[in-house]
Structures are given as structure tokens and as C-alpha cells.
Amino acid sequence: GIYAEGVIRCDIDLSDGTLELTPEIAYLVEEKELKTPIKKLKLRGAITTILKRIDAVGRSINLRPNLEKGCRISEGGPYMRVNGLQCS
């Protein structure tokens, strides 16, 4: 599997409902351990398909304060496991 954390960029195409996410960090997971770092990973899929394939959600929520266009915001949420996303 692949472990991905953080978001560098997230684009949503409303014409076909596709989400493309570029994580800050990503690793190949083998035998329940983080192994090889993956650079320039993009996760892509239809929003409805992604929502249907969430098969686990963590109990803790991590929020990270940030600024966007001069406004204070918080980014984050629980860890989620999604089965069967397209990676490139």
C-alpha cells in the first residue's frame, strides 16, 4: 500500500467529479512498515468512488493552523484508509 500525509495541492474537476491530490509526503508500505519514500505522487479518483472506498477512519483529529489569503484557517482531519485509488 501507500501512506500519504499532508496536501501540497488538491484539484477537483467539477465537470466529471474527479479529485487529484498531491501529498506532502508519501511512502510505500510493506508488511505494515513504511519503506521507500515516493516522490511526486498524485492520487486520483472520482469523488463518489473515493467516498465509497473509505474502509477505516482514525479516532484522533490533527489540525494544523495556517494562513490563506490573509485569513486564519485550520487544515487537517483524521487518518483515513481508502482502498483502490489510482496513483501516478
N, C-alpha and C positions, 0 to 999 in steps of 0.2 A: 504494500500500500504506500501511500504518500501522506506525510504530515506537513500541513501548511499552516502558517501563522501570520497574522497581520495582513494589511492590504496596502499595496502601492497604488493600484489602480483597479477600479471596478466599472465596467461599461455594461449598460443594458440597452439592447436594441428592442424598442417597443414595437417595431413592425412585425417581428417574429417571436418576441418574448424570450430572447437569448441573453444570458448573462455570461460575461467573460471577466474573470478575476485574476489579477497578478498578485501573488502573496509576497510579503517581505522576505520570509524565509521558507524553505521547503527542504524536506529530507525524504529519502527513500526509507521505508520501514521494512525491516526483515526480521522475522522471529521476535516481534514485539519490541525491537530496538531501533532507534534512529541510526541509520548507517551513512549513506552517501548524500552530501548536500546537492541539491538540484538548483541550478541557476536558470534564470529566465523562464520559469514555469508559468504557464497560463492554464487556468481551469475554465472549462466552457461547458454550457449546457442550457437546456430550456428551463426557465424558472419553475414551471409546473412539474417537470420531471425531477429537478433537484429537490423540491419540497417533498415529493413523494418518496424519494430515496434516502431521506434522513432516517437513520435507524438507531441513533443514540444521541442524547444531548446531556452535557455535563450539568452538575448541580451548582457549581460556582460561576459567577459572572465577573469578568475582569473588564473594567472600564479604564480608558486612557484619556486624560484631558488633552485637548488640542485647540488650536485656533483655526477658523476657516473664514476668510473674508472679514477679519476683524471681530468675529463673534466667537465666544467660548462654546465649545461643543465637547461631547464625550463620545469616544468610539469604543466599540467592543461588544462583548456578549459571551455566552457560554461556548465551550468547545462543542462541536457537532461532528458526527461521523456521517459522511454521505457515501453511499455505495454506487459505484459505476459512473463517475464523471469522466468526461473526455479531457485529456491532458495533452498539451503540446509544448 
